[in-house]
């Protein structure tokens, strides 16, 4: 997945989270982000990575997001790994 495609997935995930009132409040509480941060930091790779990381905390959130967007369930993880600075190193 290209970094550009990963950014699109992350922004879709952010919109999906923000569109769910209960989940939005959980994200804001868990991340420490403010509503203004959602606007100003949405284009930053580290913020996008945190959005995808939050989404992947719950299988039902991943399923709901992916089903709504017609994506395979591993897409958020692939997107997070494709964002600049977000790849998990392999230590083996």
Buried (B, 14 or more C-beta within 10 A) or exposed (E): BEBEEBBBBBBBBBBBBBEBEEBBEBBBEEBEBEEEBBEEBBEBBEBBBBBBBBBBEEEEBBEBBBEEBEBEEEBBBBBBBBBEEBEEEEEE
